[in-house]
Amino acid sequence: MWLLELIDVVLQGALDWIGVHAWEFSMLWTVFTAPFAHGDFGHLAANSVPLLALGFVIALDGVRQWAYVTLAAAIGSGLFAFVLNAPGTVTIGASGIVFGYLTYLIARGLFSADWRQLVLGAVVLLVYGSVLWGVFPTAPGVSWQGHLGGAVAGILAAWWLHSTERRRALIKR
């Protein structure tokens, strides 16, 4: 992302077109590329710290799990931005993935019923919880739609990955 932003600066923002283009079905593939593009280095830096910190914590449970959560958050964020933004809007940035990571870490303890995951979720909520206000339309030019989509996807990923044992137990009854 940092290398891409450096190239984008040299090209004077020419790579921002890889963001999600709301309601342009021919550009739906940009759901997968939008997290790599950022408006400037400040935008990228603001996403990089929580992306690395929260992503690292998720990766401690395995790269496969990290990849699943990342993909879910990217798709959820991109689709919400695609559908909920005004036509002609272009959304860029990895903040939707940050929101996905955040809600995943908070919710997985609830779905797994593991006290260690619950404690970790509480710590994550204390450290990053104020960020969750970003799912509301509070600042112009900030895609609350993408944030909301990433957050919903993070919760769904936690449910899918960590309630398997519960689902199996219910099916056996």
C-alpha positions as CSV (number, residue, x, y, z in Angstrom):
1,M,0.0,0.0,0.0
2,W,2.8,2.4,0.8
3,L,4.6,1.7,-2.5
4,L,1.3,2.1,-4.4
5,E,0.7,5.4,-2.6
6,L,4.2,6.6,-3.5
7,I,3.5,5.7,-7.2
8,D,0.1,7.4,-6.9
9,V,1.8,10.6,-5.6
10,V,4.2,10.6,-8.5
11,L,1.3,10.1,-10.9
12,Q,-0.7,12.9,-9.1
13,G,-3.6,10.7,-7.9
14,A,-4.0,8.8,-11.1
15,L,-4.4,5.4,-9.3
16,D,-7.4,6.5,-7.2
17,W,-9.6,5.2,-10.0
18,I,-9.1,1.7,-8.6
19,G,-11.5,2.6,-5.8
20,V,-15.1,1.3,-5.6
21,H,-17.3,3.1,-8.1
22,A,-20.8,3.2,-6.6
23,W,-23.5,1.7,-8.9
24,E,-21.1,1.1,-11.8
25,F,-21.5,-2.6,-12.3
26,S,-18.7,-2.8,-14.9
27,M,-16.4,-1.6,-12.0
28,L,-17.6,-4.0,-9.4
29,W,-14.2,-5.7,-9.4
30,T,-12.8,-2.6,-7.6
31,V,-14.2,-4.0,-4.4
32,F,-11.0,-6.0,-4.3
33,T,-8.6,-3.1,-5.3
34,A,-10.1,-0.2,-3.3
35,P,-8.4,-1.1,0.0
36,F,-4.9,-0.6,-1.6
37,A,-5.5,3.0,-2.7
38,H,-5.5,6.0,-0.4
39,G,-6.1,9.7,-0.7
40,D,-2.7,10.7,0.7
41,F,0.0,9.5,3.1
42,G,-2.0,10.8,6.1
43,H,-5.0,8.6,5.1
44,L,-2.7,5.6,4.6
45,A,-0.9,6.2,7.9
46,A,-4.2,6.4,9.8
47,N,-5.2,3.0,8.4
48,S,-1.8,1.4,8.7
49,V,-1.3,1.3,12.4
50,P,-4.7,-0.4,13.3
51,L,-4.5,-2.5,10.2
52,L,-1.1,-3.9,11.3
53,A,-1.9,-4.2,15.0
54,L,-5.4,-5.8,14.7
55,G,-4.3,-7.9,11.7
56,F,-1.3,-9.2,13.6
57,V,-3.6,-10.3,16.5
58,I,-5.9,-12.1,14.1
59,A,-2.9,-13.7,12.3
60,L,-1.8,-15.2,15.6
61,D,-4.6,-17.7,15.2
62,G,-3.3,-18.6,11.7
63,V,-2.8,-17.0,8.3
64,R,-5.9,-18.8,6.9
65,Q,-8.1,-17.2,9.5
66,W,-6.5,-13.8,8.8
67,A,-7.0,-14.2,5.1
68,Y,-10.7,-15.2,5.6
69,V,-11.4,-12.2,7.8
70,T,-9.5,-9.8,5.5
71,L,-11.4,-11.0,2.4
72,A,-14.7,-10.9,4.2
73,A,-14.1,-7.3,5.4
74,A,-12.9,-6.2,2.0
75,I,-15.9,-7.6,0.3
76,G,-18.4,-6.3,2.9
77,S,-16.8,-2.9,2.9
78,G,-16.7,-2.7,-0.8
79,L,-20.3,-3.9,-1.4
80,F,-21.7,-1.5,1.2
81,A,-19.8,1.4,-0.4
82,F,-21.0,0.2,-3.9
83,V,-24.7,0.0,-2.9
84,L,-25.1,2.8,-0.3
85,N,-23.0,5.6,-1.8
86,A,-24.4,8.0,-4.4
87,P,-23.8,7.0,-8.0
88,G,-20.6,8.4,-9.3
89,T,-18.9,8.3,-5.9
90,V,-15.5,6.6,-5.7
91,T,-14.4,5.1,-2.3
92,I,-10.8,4.3,-1.5
93,G,-8.9,3.1,1.5
94,A,-8.4,0.1,3.9
95,S,-10.5,1.5,6.7
96,G,-13.3,-0.9,5.9
97,I,-10.9,-3.8,6.6
98,V,-9.8,-2.0,9.9
99,F,-13.5,-2.0,10.9
100,G,-13.8,-5.6,10.0
101,Y,-10.8,-6.6,12.0
102,L,-12.1,-4.5,15.0
103,T,-15.6,-6.0,15.1
104,Y,-14.2,-9.5,14.4
105,L,-11.9,-9.3,17.4
106,I,-14.7,-7.9,19.6
107,A,-17.3,-10.4,18.5
108,R,-15.3,-13.7,18.2
109,G,-15.2,-14.1,22.0
110,L,-19.0,-13.9,22.1
111,F,-19.4,-16.6,19.5
112,S,-16.6,-18.9,20.8
113,A,-17.5,-18.5,24.4
114,D,-13.8,-18.5,25.2
115,W,-13.0,-16.3,28.1
116,R,-9.5,-15.4,26.7
117,Q,-11.2,-14.2,23.5
118,L,-13.7,-12.2,25.5
119,V,-10.9,-10.5,27.4
120,L,-9.0,-9.7,24.3
121,G,-12.2,-8.4,22.7
122,A,-12.8,-6.1,25.7
123,V,-9.2,-4.8,25.5
124,V,-9.6,-4.2,21.7
125,L,-12.9,-2.4,22.5
126,L,-11.2,-0.2,25.1
127,V,-8.3,0.7,22.8
128,Y,-10.1,1.1,19.5
129,G,-13.7,1.3,20.4
130,S,-14.1,5.0,19.8
131,V,-13.3,4.3,16.1
132,L,-16.7,2.6,15.8
133,W,-18.4,6.0,15.6
134,G,-17.1,5.9,12.0
135,V,-20.0,3.7,11.0
136,F,-22.2,6.8,11.2
137,P,-22.3,9.7,8.8
138,T,-20.3,12.1,10.9
139,A,-17.6,13.5,8.6
140,P,-18.0,14.6,5.0
141,G,-15.7,12.7,2.6
142,V,-15.4,9.7,4.9
143,S,-17.2,6.6,3.8
144,W,-19.3,5.5,6.7
145,Q,-20.8,3.1,4.2
146,G,-17.5,1.2,3.8
147,H,-16.9,1.3,7.5
148,L,-20.3,-0.1,8.2
149,G,-19.9,-2.9,5.6
150,G,-16.5,-3.9,7.0
151,A,-17.9,-3.9,10.6
152,V,-20.9,-6.1,9.6
153,A,-18.5,-8.4,7.7
154,G,-16.2,-8.7,10.7
155,I,-19.1,-9.8,12.9
156,L,-20.3,-12.3,10.3
157,A,-16.8,-13.7,10.0
158,A,-16.6,-14.1,13.8
159,W,-19.9,-15.9,13.8
160,W,-19.0,-18.1,10.9
161,L,-15.5,-19.0,12.2
162,H,-16.2,-19.4,15.9
163,S,-19.7,-20.7,16.3
164,T,-19.0,-23.9,14.3
165,E,-18.9,-26.0,17.5
166,R,-22.2,-24.5,18.7
167,R,-23.8,-25.2,15.3
168,R,-22.7,-28.8,15.3
169,A,-24.1,-29.2,18.8
170,L,-27.4,-27.8,17.8
171,I,-27.6,-30.0,14.7
172,K,-26.9,-33.1,16.8
173,R,-29.9,-32.4,19.2
